[in-house]
Amino acid sequence: MTSGSTPGLARFNTSADSEALAALHEVCASSAWGSKLLAQRPYATAEALFLASDAATAELTTEDLAEAMAGHPPIGRPKPGDPTSSREQRGMAGASEELKAEMLELNLAYQEKFGHVFLICATGATGEQMRDAMRNRIGNTAEAEREIVRTELGKINRIRLTRLVEQHEEDED
């Protein structure tokens, strides 16, 4: 991961608050998390931004976590037209119909038990690995699962922030 200053980090540090907040919202849907990161600008290095993200993620309340999770689609069903969720869930792209059906069933059971989507840092994981993680985690208590979700959210936020700070002008839409 990048740890120094980059053009993307400089652009983030100097952009208007509304623009920076919109970029942060694309990383994490929690408004509390975004506000904390926005308030600490400018960041000297990407690592400083990552550490601020980790601290803000650790401080999220149950309600803040729920808001963050609401921004994530269920595993196996990335948001149509969203390159980020498609990229992150690439491991499900070639999954068999049987695995997709099992994931749908597990997703529904997980959501019924915990009241939110199954959140996992899916980047680099296969469909089978995601299924196995869901099978294992569905037996957790709500409290244990909340802390796993917080850890997974932190990983996802770091990956997305890395893309943000490494982004070049020509990469933008």
RAZIUR-V452590 format. One record per residue. N is the residue number from 1. RES is the residue in three letters. BURIAL is + if it has 24 or more other ideal C-beta (glycine too) atoms within 12 Angstrom, else -. Layout:
# RAZIUR-V452590
n=N res=RES burial=BURIAL
n=N res=RES burial=BURIAL
This chain:
# RAZIUR-V452590
n=1 res=MET burial=-
n=2 res=THR burial=+
n=3 res=SER burial=-
n=4 res=GLY burial=-
n=5 res=SER burial=-
n=6 res=THR burial=+
n=7 res=PRO burial=-
n=8 res=GLY burial=+
n=9 res=LEU burial=+
n=10 res=ALA burial=+
n=11 res=ARG burial=+
n=12 res=PHE burial=+
n=13 res=ASN burial=+
n=14 res=THR burial=-
n=15 res=SER burial=-
n=16 res=ALA burial=-
n=17 res=ASP burial=-
n=18 res=SER burial=-
n=19 res=GLU burial=-
n=20 res=ALA burial=+
n=21 res=LEU burial=+
n=22 res=ALA burial=-
n=23 res=ALA burial=+
n=24 res=LEU burial=+
n=25 res=HIS burial=+
n=26 res=GLU burial=+
n=27 res=VAL burial=+
n=28 res=CYS burial=+
n=29 res=ALA burial=+
n=30 res=SER burial=+
n=31 res=SER burial=+
n=32 res=ALA burial=+
n=33 res=TRP burial=+
n=34 res=GLY burial=+
n=35 res=SER burial=-
n=36 res=LYS burial=+
n=37 res=LEU burial=+
n=38 res=LEU burial=+
n=39 res=ALA burial=-
n=40 res=GLN burial=-
n=41 res=ARG burial=+
n=42 res=PRO burial=-
n=43 res=TYR burial=+
n=44 res=ALA burial=-
n=45 res=THR burial=-
n=46 res=ALA burial=+
n=47 res=GLU burial=-
n=48 res=ALA burial=+
n=49 res=LEU burial=+
n=50 res=PHE burial=+
n=51 res=LEU burial=+
n=52 res=ALA burial=+
n=53 res=SER burial=+
n=54 res=ASP burial=+
n=55 res=ALA burial=-
n=56 res=ALA burial=+
n=57 res=THR burial=+
n=58 res=ALA burial=-
n=59 res=GLU burial=-
n=60 res=LEU burial=+
n=61 res=THR burial=-
n=62 res=THR burial=-
n=63 res=GLU burial=-
n=64 res=ASP burial=+
n=65 res=LEU burial=+
n=66 res=ALA burial=+
n=67 res=GLU burial=-
n=68 res=ALA burial=+
n=69 res=MET burial=+
n=70 res=ALA burial=-
n=71 res=GLY burial=+
n=72 res=HIS burial=+
n=73 res=PRO burial=+
n=74 res=PRO burial=+
n=75 res=ILE burial=+
n=76 res=GLY burial=+
n=77 res=ARG burial=+
n=78 res=PRO burial=-
n=79 res=LYS burial=-
n=80 res=PRO burial=-
n=81 res=GLY burial=-
n=82 res=ASP burial=-
n=83 res=PRO burial=-
n=84 res=THR burial=+
n=85 res=SER burial=+
n=86 res=SER burial=-
n=87 res=ARG burial=-
n=88 res=GLU burial=+
n=89 res=GLN burial=+
n=90 res=ARG burial=-
n=91 res=GLY burial=+
n=92 res=MET burial=+
n=93 res=ALA burial=-
n=94 res=GLY burial=-
n=95 res=ALA burial=+
n=96 res=SER burial=-
n=97 res=GLU burial=-
n=98 res=GLU burial=-
n=99 res=LEU burial=+
n=100 res=LYS burial=+
n=101 res=ALA burial=-
n=102 res=GLU burial=+
n=103 res=MET burial=+
n=104 res=LEU burial=-
n=105 res=GLU burial=-
n=106 res=LEU burial=+
n=107 res=ASN burial=+
n=108 res=LEU burial=-
n=109 res=ALA burial=-
n=110 res=TYR burial=+
n=111 res=GLN burial=+
n=112 res=GLU burial=-
n=113 res=LYS burial=-
n=114 res=PHE burial=+
n=115 res=GLY burial=-
n=116 res=HIS burial=+
n=117 res=VAL burial=+
n=118 res=PHE burial=+
n=119 res=LEU burial=+
n=120 res=ILE burial=+
n=121 res=CYS burial=+
n=122 res=ALA burial=+
n=123 res=THR burial=+
n=124 res=GLY burial=-
n=125 res=ALA burial=+
n=126 res=THR burial=-
n=127 res=GLY burial=+
n=128 res=GLU burial=-
n=129 res=GLN burial=-
n=130 res=MET burial=+
n=131 res=ARG burial=+
n=132 res=ASP burial=-
n=133 res=ALA burial=+
n=134 res=MET burial=+
n=135 res=ARG burial=-
n=136 res=ASN burial=-
n=137 res=ARG burial=+
n=138 res=ILE burial=+
n=139 res=GLY burial=-
n=140 res=ASN burial=-
n=141 res=THR burial=-
n=142 res=ALA burial=-
n=143 res=GLU burial=-
n=144 res=ALA burial=-
n=145 res=GLU burial=+
n=146 res=ARG burial=+
n=147 res=GLU burial=-
n=148 res=ILE burial=+
n=149 res=VAL burial=+
n=150 res=ARG burial=+
n=151 res=THR burial=-
n=152 res=GLU burial=+
n=153 res=LEU burial=+
n=154 res=GLY burial=+
n=155 res=LYS burial=+
n=156 res=ILE burial=+
n=157 res=ASN burial=+
n=158 res=ARG burial=+
n=159 res=ILE burial=+
n=160 res=ARG burial=+
n=161 res=LEU burial=+
n=162 res=THR burial=+
n=163 res=ARG burial=+
n=164 res=LEU burial=+
n=165 res=VAL burial=+
n=166 res=GLU burial=+
n=167 res=GLN burial=+
n=168 res=HIS burial=-
n=169 res=GLU burial=-
n=170 res=GLU burial=-
n=171 res=ASP burial=-
n=172 res=GLU burial=-
n=173 res=ASP burial=-
